[in-house]
Amino acid sequence: MAETNLYAAQCIAVSPNSSWYNTCVEEMRAFLCMQIMFGIRGRPRLWMYWSEDKRFHDAFISSIMTINRFKNISRYFHCRDTANAPTRGQQGFDLLFKVRNIINTTQATFRAHFQAQRELSVDEAMVGFKGRLSFKQYMPAKPTKWGIKVWTVSDARLGYCLGYDVYTGKASRVDPKRPLGFEVVDELCRPHFMKGHHVYVDRFFNSVDLATHLLLHNTYLCGTILQNRKGLPPFVKLKSKTRGELRQMQRGNLVATSYRDKRTITLISTNQVMGPAADGRPHPLIDYNRFMGGVDKLDQQQSYNPVGRAGKKWWRYLVWHLINASIYNAFVVWKYSPHDYDIPNSYDLMMFTADVAEGLLNGFTSRKLPDRKATRATPVRPETIRHHVIEKISGRKKTVHTVHYGTEKNS
């Protein structure tokens, strides 16, 4: 609220806006409620929520505030004062300065309110954005191909987001000498070291060095691996054409596996045993397929009712993404906590999201007159348009009666 009012004052000093007045905490909560409900009560155009056409009108959204007030708050919505932010080249420069306070708050909150289960998964998530941005990424294999890459560690079973790191390019890396995948897993899993967690990663992150490093911190690893990774034994790199063929080698806790299915799959693990399971598949492959999808589950749940609407400011997409993740995390905590009341089977994430939005709103409306109608242009009715209408007048045969924008003339 304070940052929005401050940013509005800074903008109005340059470009006056007589319709603006300072917002308050209750109104900002109502504004966020609307952003959340946009994902549930979707409309292709913003004006449709306030339209008097019953085919488009949304009574809930339009009752909170007028469209002009909503546009004003959206125009000046801000999370941090950037007037004195360090510029590029200065000490303390941060590409994520505009949302760094939101990132720090959510990171701490996610870890504080959930006890992670044994299995964790690390993967990348994409926050869709196609505008101009220096650290925008392109990933052709992802459903969202253009956007902001967010490295994420989540609970492998429930999809709860335990931590994340927004990737802003090579310049922001902690140690450029280390492989990127190694650094990402190390930084995300560091708060979970010495707890016996099993971390599941794909071939982008995995390496023999990473498995050895995590093992030193009482953390186990399992995942697919590229065959050209350093330290992988040549035996598991041999090509095989026989479906079901299994090759494995072990050194201490580290097990390297090569299995031929439709194609050859190579894995390394420090939490699995040698030999095939009952169905003939290796144990590392079975557990990898079971526990690797934690981040994908989080992305899937967020995609159902996305917060916010499209815009030009990249940082807002990141804020909406974090609100989405916060709502899903809250739903997981609530769902798996003990209750002294019955939960209907139909109560799902969408219903929970709507209840969160309703709690933010708390009955607030910025409309001073509830029955006031939005200002609009006077509609033109067909019967009022009388250009060249032929009328019969008594005493004359025919008269052409013309009307030009309200001025009548006889001819």
C-alpha positions in Angstrom: 0.0 0.0 0.0 2.7 2.5 1.0 4.8 1.7 -2.0 1.9 2.1 -4.3 1.0 5.5 -2.9 4.7 6.6 -3.0 5.0 5.5 -6.7 1.7 7.3 -7.5 3.0 10.5 -6.0 6.3 10.2 -8.0 4.4 9.6 -11.2 1.8 12.4 -10.7 4.6 14.9 -10.0 5.6 14.3 -13.6 2.3 13.5 -15.2 -0.8 14.9 -13.2 -3.7 12.6 -12.6 -6.7 14.3 -10.9 -8.6 11.1 -10.5 -6.1 9.5 -8.2 -6.4 9.4 -4.4 -4.3 7.4 -2.0 -5.3 3.8 -1.5 -5.5 2.0 1.8 -4.6 -1.5 3.1 -8.2 -2.8 2.7 -8.4 -1.5 -0.9 -5.1 -3.1 -1.8 -6.3 -6.4 -0.3 -9.5 -6.0 -2.5 -7.3 -5.3 -5.5 -5.3 -8.6 -4.9 -8.6 -10.4 -4.4 -9.7 -9.3 -7.9 -6.4 -10.4 -9.4 -6.9 -13.8 -7.9 -10.5 -14.1 -9.0 -9.5 -13.2 -12.6 -8.1 -16.7 -12.9 -11.5 -18.2 -11.8 -13.9 -15.8 -13.5 -12.0 -15.3 -16.7 -12.9 -12.8 -19.4 -11.0 -12.1 -22.6 -11.3 -8.3 -22.2 -11.1 -6.3 -18.9 -14.1 -4.1 -19.7 -16.4 -7.1 -19.8 -16.4 -7.4 -16.0 -18.1 -4.0 -15.8 -20.2 -4.3 -18.9 -24.0 -3.9 -18.6 -24.4 -6.6 -21.2 -25.6 -9.6 -19.2 -23.6 -11.9 -21.4 -20.3 -10.5 -20.1 -21.1 -8.7 -16.8 -19.5 -10.0 -13.6 -21.5 -8.9 -10.5 -18.8 -9.9 -8.0 -15.8 -8.1 -9.6 -17.8 -5.0 -10.6 -19.2 -4.6 -7.1 -15.7 -4.2 -5.5 -14.6 -1.1 -7.3 -15.2 0.8 -10.6 -13.2 0.1 -13.6 -11.5 3.5 -13.5 -10.4 3.0 -9.9 -9.1 -0.5 -10.8 -7.1 0.9 -13.7 -5.7 3.6 -11.5 -4.5 1.2 -8.8 -3.1 -1.2 -11.5 -1.3 1.7 -13.1 0.5 2.6 -9.9 0.7 -0.8 -8.2 4.3 -1.2 -6.9 6.2 -3.4 -4.5 9.4 -1.4 -3.8 10.7 2.1 -4.3 13.2 2.1 -7.1 14.1 5.8 -7.0 17.4 5.1 -5.3 18.1 1.6 -6.6 21.7 0.8 -7.6 22.2 1.0 -11.4 24.1 -1.5 -13.5 27.8 -1.4 -12.6 27.2 -0.1 -9.1 27.7 -2.1 -6.0 24.5 -3.9 -4.9 22.9 -3.8 -8.4 20.2 -6.4 -8.5 18.1 -7.3 -11.6 15.3 -8.4 -9.3 15.4 -5.3 -7.1 11.8 -4.5 -7.8 10.6 -7.8 -6.2 13.5 -8.7 -4.0 11.5 -8.0 -0.8 8.7 -10.3 -2.1 11.1 -13.0 -2.9 12.8 -12.9 0.5 9.5 -13.0 2.3 8.0 -15.9 0.4 11.3 -17.9 0.5 11.3 -17.7 4.3 7.6 -18.4 4.6 7.6 -21.5 2.4 10.4 -23.1 4.5 8.9 -22.2 7.9 5.5 -23.6 7.5 6.1 -27.1 6.0 8.1 -30.1 7.1 9.4 -31.6 3.8 9.1 -35.3 3.3 12.1 -37.5 2.4 11.8 -37.2 -1.4 12.5 -33.8 -3.1 12.6 -32.9 -6.8 14.5 -30.1 -8.4 13.5 -28.8 -11.8 13.0 -25.5 -13.7 9.6 -23.7 -14.0 8.8 -21.1 -16.6 6.9 -17.9 -15.9 5.4 -16.9 -19.2 6.5 -13.5 -20.5 7.1 -12.4 -24.1 8.0 -8.8 -23.6 11.5 -7.2 -23.6 13.7 -8.5 -20.8 17.4 -9.1 -20.5 17.1 -12.4 -18.8 14.2 -13.8 -20.7 14.7 -17.5 -21.6 13.6 -19.7 -24.4 12.9 -23.4 -23.8 11.3 -25.1 -26.8 10.5 -28.4 -24.9 8.4 -26.6 -22.3 4.6 -25.8 -22.7 5.6 -22.2 -21.8 8.5 -21.5 -24.2 9.3 -17.9 -23.5 9.6 -16.4 -20.1 11.4 -16.1 -16.8 13.2 -19.3 -15.7 12.7 -20.2 -12.0 14.7 -23.0 -10.5 12.5 -24.8 -8.0 12.8 -27.5 -5.3 9.5 -29.0 -4.2 8.2 -31.9 -2.2 8.2 -34.8 -4.7 4.9 -36.2 -3.6 2.7 -33.2 -2.9 4.4 -30.5 -5.2 4.8 -28.1 -2.3 7.3 -25.4 -3.3 10.1 -25.4 -0.7 12.3 -22.9 -2.4 13.2 -21.3 -5.7 15.8 -19.1 -7.4 15.0 -16.8 -10.4 17.6 -17.2 -13.1 18.9 -13.8 -14.3 21.8 -15.0 -16.4 25.5 -15.9 -16.0 26.4 -12.6 -14.4 24.4 -13.4 -11.3 25.8 -16.8 -10.7 27.5 -17.6 -7.3 30.4 -19.6 -8.7 30.8 -19.5 -12.5 33.5 -22.1 -12.3 31.0 -24.8 -11.3 28.6 -26.3 -13.8 25.2 -24.5 -13.7 23.2 -27.7 -12.8 25.6 -28.4 -9.9 25.3 -24.9 -8.5 21.5 -24.8 -8.8 21.0 -28.1 -6.9 23.6 -27.2 -4.3 22.0 -23.8 -3.5 18.4 -25.0 -3.5 19.1 -28.1 -1.4 21.5 -26.4 1.1 18.7 -25.7 3.7 17.8 -29.4 3.6 21.4 -30.8 4.1 22.1 -33.3 6.8 18.5 -34.5 7.0 18.7 -37.6 4.8 16.6 -36.3 1.9 16.5 -38.1 -1.4 16.8 -35.5 -4.3 15.6 -36.4 -7.8 16.9 -34.4 -10.8 17.0 -34.8 -14.6 20.0 -35.1 -16.8 20.6 -31.3 -17.1 21.5 -31.1 -13.4 23.0 -34.6 -12.7 26.7 -35.5 -12.6 29.0 -37.8 -10.6 30.5 -34.8 -8.8 27.1 -33.7 -7.7 26.2 -37.1 -6.3 29.5 -37.2 -4.4 29.0 -33.7 -3.1 25.5 -34.3 -1.8 26.5 -37.6 -0.2 29.0 -35.7 1.9 26.1 -33.7 3.4 24.0 -36.8 4.1 21.8 -36.1 1.1 21.1 -38.8 -1.6 20.6 -38.3 -5.3 18.8 -40.1 -8.1 18.3 -39.1 -11.7 19.0 -39.5 -15.4 22.4 -38.4 -16.7 24.0 -37.5 -20.0 26.4 -40.2 -21.2 29.1 -37.7 -21.9 29.3 -36.6 -18.2 32.7 -36.8 -16.6 33.3 -39.8 -14.3 30.6 -42.1 -15.8 32.0 -45.6 -16.3 32.5 -46.7 -20.0 30.6 -50.0 -19.3 27.2 -48.2 -19.0 27.9 -46.1 -22.1 27.9 -49.2 -24.4 25.1 -49.2 -27.0 22.5 -51.9 -26.7 19.7 -52.8 -29.1 18.0 -55.5 -27.0 15.0 -54.2 -25.1 15.1 -54.9 -21.4 18.9 -55.2 -21.3 20.3 -53.9 -18.0 23.9 -52.8 -17.2 25.0 -51.6 -13.7 28.2 -50.7 -11.9 28.7 -49.7 -8.3 31.3 -47.7 -6.4 30.5 -47.3 -2.8 26.9 -45.9 -2.6 27.1 -44.7 -6.2 25.2 -46.9 -8.7 25.5 -46.2 -12.4 22.7 -47.8 -14.5 22.0 -48.2 -18.2 18.7 -49.7 -19.2 17.3 -50.3 -22.7 13.6 -49.6 -23.1 12.4 -47.9 -26.3 15.7 -46.1 -26.0 18.7 -46.3 -23.7 18.2 -44.6 -20.3 21.2 -43.8 -18.2 21.0 -43.0 -14.5 23.1 -42.6 -11.4 21.9 -42.9 -7.9 23.2 -43.0 -4.3 20.0 -44.2 -2.7 19.2 -47.4 -4.7 20.4 -51.0 -4.8 21.7 -53.1 -7.7 19.6 -55.4 -9.7 16.2 -55.3 -11.4 12.8 -55.1 -9.7 10.0 -57.6 -10.1 9.0 -56.1 -13.5 12.5 -56.2 -14.8 13.1 -52.5 -14.6 16.0 -51.1 -12.4 15.1 -49.6 -9.0 16.6 -46.2 -9.8 14.3 -45.9 -12.9 11.2 -46.8 -11.0 11.8 -44.3 -8.2 12.8 -41.6 -10.7 9.5 -42.0 -12.6 7.7 -41.9 -9.3 9.3 -38.9 -7.6 10.7 -36.6 -10.4 7.3 -34.8 -11.1 7.1 -32.6 -8.0 7.8 -29.3 -9.7 5.6 -30.4 -12.7 2.7 -31.0 -10.3 3.2 -27.5 -8.9 3.2 -26.0 -12.4 0.1 -28.0 -13.3 -1.9 -26.9 -10.3 -0.9 -23.2 -10.9 -2.0 -23.4 -14.5 -5.6 -24.1 -13.7 -6.5 -20.7 -12.2 -3.6 -18.3 -12.9 -3.5 -15.1 -10.9 -3.5 -11.7 -12.7 -3.9 -10.5 -16.2 -1.5 -9.9 -19.1 0.5 -6.7 -19.0 3.8 -5.1 -20.0 5.7 -5.2 -16.7 7.8 -8.4 -16.3 8.0 -8.1 -12.5 4.2 -8.4 -12.1 4.3 -11.8 -13.8 6.7 -12.9 -11.2 4.5 -11.5 -8.4 1.5 -13.3 -9.7 3.5 -16.5 -10.0 4.6 -16.2 -6.3 1.0 -15.5 -5.2 -0.1 -18.6 -7.2 2.6 -20.7 -5.5 1.7 -19.3 -2.1 -2.0 -20.2 -2.5 -1.1 -23.8 -3.6 1.3 -24.2 -0.7 -1.4 -22.9 1.7 -3.8 -25.4 0.2 -1.4 -28.3 0.8 -0.7 -27.2 4.4 -4.4 -26.9 5.1 -5.4 -30.1 3.4 -2.9 -32.3 5.2 -3.4 -30.7 8.6 -5.8 -32.2 11.2 -9.4 -30.8 11.1 -12.3 -31.0 13.6 -14.8 -30.8 10.8 -15.6 -32.8 7.6 -14.2 -31.6 4.3 -16.5 -32.2 1.3 -14.9 -34.3 -1.5 -15.8 -31.5 -4.0 -13.6 -29.0 -2.1 -10.6 -28.6 -4.3 -7.9 -26.0 -5.0 -10.2 -23.7 -7.0 -12.7 -23.5 -4.1 -9.8 -22.9 -1.7 -8.5 -20.1 -3.9 -11.9 -18.5 -4.0 -12.1 -18.6 -0.2 -8.7 -17.0 0.0 -9.8 -14.2 -2.3 -13.0 -13.8 -0.2 -10.9 -13.6 2.9 -8.8 -10.8 1.4 -11.9 -8.9 0.3 -13.6 -9.2 3.7 -16.7 -7.4 2.5 -14.8 -4.3 1.3 -16.1 -2.1 -1.6 -14.7 1.2 -2.8 -18.0 2.2 -4.3 -19.5 5.0 -2.3 -22.9 4.5 -3.8 -23.7 0.8 -4.4 -26.5 1.6 -6.9 -24.4 4.0 -8.9 -24.2 3.1 -12.6 -21.0 3.4 -14.6 -20.7 6.4 -16.9 -21.1 5.5 -20.5 -21.9 7.0 -23.8 -25.6 7.5 -24.7 -26.6 4.5 -26.9 -27.9 5.3 -30.4 -31.3 3.6 -31.0 -32.3 2.6 -34.5 -35.6 4.4 -34.3 -33.9 7.7 -33.6 -32.0 7.6 -36.9 -34.3 9.2 -39.5 -32.2 9.9 -42.5 -34.3 10.3 -45.7 -37.5 8.8 -44.2 -40.5 9.3 -46.5 -43.6 10.4 -44.6 -47.1 11.3 -45.7 -48.4 14.7 -44.6 -52.0 15.8 -45.0 -52.6 18.3 -47.7 -49.5 17.4 -49.7 -48.7 14.4 -51.8 -45.2 13.5 -50.5 -42.5 15.0 -48.4 -39.0 13.9 -47.7 -38.3 14.5 -44.1 -34.6 14.5 -43.3 -32.8 14.7 -39.9 -29.2 15.8 -39.7 -27.8 15.2 -36.2 -30.8 16.5 -34.4 -31.6 19.3 -36.9 -34.8 18.8 -38.9 -35.2 20.2 -42.4 -38.1 20.0 -44.9 -37.3 19.6 -48.6 
